[in-house]
Amino acid sequence: MEDIQKNWPGFVAAVKVADAGSFSEAARQLGITPAAVGKSIGLLEARLGVRLFNRTTRQLALTPEGERVVERARAAMQALEEAGAVSKPDADLSGLVRISCGAGYGRNFVLPVVARILDRYPQLRIELNLSDQIVDLVKEGFDIGIRGGKEPPKGMVARRVSKVSTVLVASPAYLKANGIPKDWTELAHHRRIGLRFASGSMSEWNFKVGNKVHRMDEKPSLLLTAPEVVADAASLHQGIAQLAQHHAIEALRTGALVRLLQHQHVSRPFDISIFYPHRSGLAPRVRVVVDLLVQALQASKTNNKS
């Protein structure tokens, strides 16, 4: 027990550094100096007789021994956190839960659920980070990620909550002035609004006629890098756009946008999943948020419409 008490600050520091990817960020999260973090890890390395990190001026990486130590230390920390919460009723759940989510999906679907969670558990604090940029969930310290795709980051698991489709849209005013395309080939004579993803790739427009799929050459009149702005531009009568359904849903409801070429447009469905640490090591405050988000988002009929 005495050895555990002596080594505990080092274990905590090692886990934080491994998750944050730097001594300075780990120090910020722990509220201490980077020198104190380094000292704790140095003492732990000396007591264990192994090097936990390979450090250079540019890189920081766990050694194989460090990976094993950090994995077991993280499990111990999570077990202690869970043990400390066993006696607390649900109403006493407290602490910060950090969530990263795409902006459009987060605004339309996640924020309403978060509001209900906070009403139910007022002592919880939730940070909802809405961004369509690529985010390293583990390195940036998020408890939960809600993103497109099925493959979770290392150290996390995934649960699919919905399948989202894409739609081809334009404003009634644009169509009145420029005509309604009846066939995908007519799009060549229309202004088109393109989307460039954070990865650098551009959205593909595909159309199926008979058994053949045609890909539209991407030469947009207006190229944007945020899907919400693509929806705004379409609503401002700037042309025809392809949007994930959750970015277009409100405008479609109000009639600000209408769907086009539904008989030919290949709606490319993609999964929306919740990523989070393995349930065996999930803090109670995170577990309750994950469970309520999954329940609400899977039950949402609107976000599963095609």
C-alpha positions in Angstrom: 0.0 0.0 0.0 2.9 2.3 0.8 4.4 1.7 -2.6 1.1 2.5 -4.3 0.8 5.8 -2.4 4.3 6.8 -3.4 3.9 5.9 -7.0 0.3 7.2 -7.5 1.3 10.7 -8.6 3.6 9.2 -11.2 0.8 6.8 -12.5 -1.6 9.7 -12.8 0.9 11.9 -14.6 1.9 9.0 -17.0 -1.7 8.4 -18.0 -2.3 12.1 -18.5 0.8 12.5 -20.6 -0.1 9.5 -22.7 -3.6 10.8 -23.3 -2.6 14.4 -23.9 0.5 13.7 -26.0 2.6 16.3 -24.2 3.9 17.2 -20.7 2.7 20.7 -21.0 -0.9 19.7 -21.8 -0.9 17.1 -19.1 0.3 19.7 -16.6 -2.4 22.1 -17.7 -5.1 19.4 -17.1 -3.6 18.5 -13.7 -3.1 22.1 -12.6 0.6 21.7 -12.0 3.8 22.7 -13.8 5.4 20.6 -16.6 8.4 20.2 -14.3 6.3 18.6 -11.6 4.8 16.2 -14.2 8.3 15.3 -15.4 9.5 14.8 -11.8 6.6 12.5 -10.9 7.2 10.4 -14.0 11.0 10.3 -13.4 10.5 9.0 -9.9 8.0 6.4 -11.1 10.5 5.3 -13.8 13.3 5.0 -11.2 11.1 3.0 -8.8 9.9 0.6 -11.6 13.2 0.4 -13.2 11.9 1.0 -16.7 11.6 3.9 -19.1 7.9 4.8 -19.8 8.4 7.4 -22.5 10.9 7.9 -25.3 11.3 11.7 -25.5 13.0 13.8 -28.1 12.6 17.5 -28.8 9.9 16.7 -31.4 8.3 13.4 -30.4 6.9 11.8 -27.3 6.0 8.1 -27.4 5.3 5.3 -24.9 7.8 2.5 -24.7 6.3 -1.0 -24.8 6.8 -1.1 -21.0 5.1 2.3 -20.7 2.1 1.1 -22.7 1.6 -1.8 -20.2 2.0 0.5 -17.2 -0.3 3.2 -18.5 -3.0 0.7 -19.5 -3.1 -0.8 -16.0 -2.8 2.6 -14.3 -5.7 3.9 -16.4 -7.8 0.9 -15.5 -7.0 1.4 -11.8 -7.9 5.1 -12.0 -11.2 4.4 -13.7 -12.0 1.6 -11.2 -11.4 4.0 -8.3 -13.6 6.7 -9.9 -16.4 4.2 -10.3 -16.0 2.9 -6.8 -16.2 6.5 -5.5 -19.5 6.9 -7.3 -21.2 3.6 -6.3 -22.9 5.1 -3.3 -24.2 8.2 -5.2 -27.7 8.3 -6.4 -28.2 9.3 -10.1 -29.3 12.8 -9.0 -25.9 13.4 -7.5 -24.0 12.7 -10.6 -21.6 15.6 -11.1 -18.5 16.6 -13.0 -17.5 17.6 -16.5 -18.3 15.6 -19.7 -16.6 16.8 -22.9 -18.3 16.0 -26.2 -17.0 16.6 -29.7 -19.5 16.6 -32.5 -20.0 17.8 -36.1 -21.6 21.3 -36.1 -24.8 20.6 -38.0 -25.7 17.3 -36.4 -24.8 18.7 -33.0 -26.9 21.7 -33.4 -30.0 19.9 -34.7 -29.9 16.7 -32.8 -27.4 16.5 -30.0 -28.0 19.9 -28.3 -31.7 19.2 -27.6 -30.6 15.9 -25.9 -27.9 17.6 -23.9 -30.5 20.2 -22.7 -32.7 17.4 -21.4 -29.7 15.6 -19.7 -28.8 18.8 -17.9 -32.4 19.3 -16.8 -32.3 15.8 -15.4 -28.8 15.9 -13.8 -28.3 19.6 -13.0 -24.9 18.9 -11.2 -23.4 17.6 -14.5 -21.4 20.0 -16.6 -21.2 19.4 -20.4 -18.9 21.0 -22.9 -20.3 20.5 -26.4 -17.6 21.3 -28.9 -19.2 21.7 -32.4 -16.7 21.5 -35.2 -16.4 19.8 -38.6 -12.6 19.8 -38.4 -10.8 16.6 -37.8 -10.4 16.1 -34.1 -8.2 13.7 -32.2 -10.7 12.7 -29.5 -8.1 11.0 -27.2 -5.3 13.5 -27.5 -7.7 16.5 -27.0 -9.2 15.0 -23.9 -12.8 14.4 -25.1 -14.9 11.9 -23.2 -17.4 11.3 -26.1 -17.2 11.8 -29.9 -20.2 11.9 -32.2 -19.0 11.6 -35.8 -19.5 9.9 -39.1 -18.0 6.5 -39.5 -17.8 3.2 -37.6 -14.1 2.8 -36.8 -13.4 4.2 -33.3 -10.1 5.8 -32.3 -7.6 3.6 -30.4 -8.8 3.0 -26.9 -12.5 3.7 -27.7 -15.5 1.7 -28.8 -18.3 2.8 -31.2 -22.0 2.5 -31.2 -24.0 3.5 -34.3 -26.8 5.8 -33.5 -28.2 6.7 -37.0 -27.7 6.5 -40.7 -27.7 9.8 -42.5 -28.3 10.3 -46.2 -27.4 13.1 -48.6 -29.9 15.1 -50.6 -29.7 17.4 -53.7 -31.4 20.7 -53.0 -31.9 24.3 -54.3 -34.1 27.2 -53.4 -37.4 27.8 -55.1 -36.3 31.3 -56.2 -33.2 29.8 -57.8 -35.2 27.2 -59.6 -37.8 29.8 -60.8 -35.0 31.9 -62.3 -33.0 29.0 -63.8 -35.4 26.1 -64.3 -35.8 22.8 -62.6 -33.4 20.0 -63.9 -35.3 16.9 -65.0 -32.1 14.9 -65.7 -28.7 14.8 -64.1 -27.0 15.9 -67.3 -28.9 19.2 -67.1 -26.8 20.1 -64.0 -23.9 21.1 -66.3 -26.0 24.2 -67.2 -26.6 25.1 -63.5 -24.6 26.8 -60.9 -23.4 24.3 -58.4 -22.2 24.7 -54.8 -19.4 22.4 -53.8 -18.1 21.2 -50.5 -14.4 20.6 -49.7 -14.0 18.4 -46.6 -11.4 18.9 -43.9 -9.4 16.0 -45.3 -9.1 18.0 -48.6 -11.4 15.7 -50.6 -14.5 17.1 -52.3 -18.0 15.8 -52.1 -19.0 13.4 -55.0 -22.3 13.8 -56.8 -23.5 10.4 -58.2 -26.6 9.6 -60.2 -28.0 6.3 -61.3 -29.7 5.7 -64.6 -30.8 2.1 -65.2 -27.9 0.0 -63.9 -25.2 2.6 -64.5 -23.9 5.1 -62.0 -22.7 8.4 -63.3 -20.4 10.7 -61.4 -20.8 14.5 -61.9 -17.5 16.2 -62.7 -16.9 18.6 -59.8 -16.6 22.1 -61.2 -18.6 24.2 -58.7 -19.4 27.8 -59.2 -18.9 28.2 -55.5 -16.7 26.0 -53.3 -17.1 26.1 -49.6 -15.5 24.3 -46.7 -18.3 24.1 -44.1 -21.5 22.2 -44.8 -23.6 24.7 -42.8 -22.4 27.4 -45.1 -23.3 25.3 -48.2 -26.8 25.1 -46.9 -26.8 28.9 -46.3 -25.6 29.5 -49.8 -28.3 27.3 -51.3 -30.9 29.2 -49.3 -29.5 32.4 -50.7 -30.3 31.2 -54.2 -26.6 30.6 -55.2 -27.2 27.3 -56.9 -27.8 23.6 -56.4 -26.1 21.8 -53.5 -25.6 18.3 -52.1 -26.1 18.2 -48.3 -26.2 15.7 -45.5 -29.8 15.5 -44.5 -29.3 17.0 -41.1 -27.8 20.1 -42.7 -30.8 20.6 -44.9 -33.6 19.4 -42.7 -34.8 22.7 -41.3 -34.7 24.5 -44.7 -36.6 21.5 -46.2 -39.2 21.8 -43.5 -39.8 25.5 -44.1 -39.7 25.3 -47.8 -36.5 27.4 -48.1 -35.0 24.5 -50.0 -36.6 21.7 -52.1 -35.2 18.3 -53.2 -34.2 17.6 -56.7 -33.7 14.6 -59.0 -34.8 12.1 -56.3 -35.3 9.5 -59.1 -31.6 9.6 -60.1 -29.6 11.1 -57.3 -27.6 8.5 -55.4 -28.1 9.3 -51.8 -24.9 8.2 -50.1 -25.9 7.0 -46.6 -23.2 7.1 -43.9 -23.3 6.1 -40.2 -23.2 8.5 -37.3 -21.6 6.8 -34.3 -20.9 7.6 -30.7 -17.2 6.9 -29.7 -16.3 6.6 -26.0 -13.9 4.6 -23.8 -14.6 1.0 -23.1 -17.6 0.5 -20.8 -15.5 -1.4 -18.3 -13.6 1.8 -17.5 -16.3 4.4 -18.1 -16.8 7.0 -15.4 -20.4 7.1 -14.2 -20.9 10.7 -15.4 -19.8 9.7 -18.9 -21.8 6.4 -18.9 -25.1 8.2 -18.1 -24.5 10.7 -20.9 -23.5 8.0 -23.4 -26.6 5.9 -22.5 -29.0 8.9 -22.8 -27.5 10.1 -26.0 -27.6 6.6 -27.6 -31.2 6.1 -26.5 -32.4 9.5 -27.8 -30.5 9.5 -31.1 -31.4 6.0 -32.0 -35.0 6.7 -31.3 -35.1 9.8 -33.4 -37.3 9.2 -36.4 -36.3 12.4 -38.0 -32.6 11.8 -38.2 -33.1 8.4 -39.7 -35.3 9.5 -42.5 -34.0 8.9 -46.0 
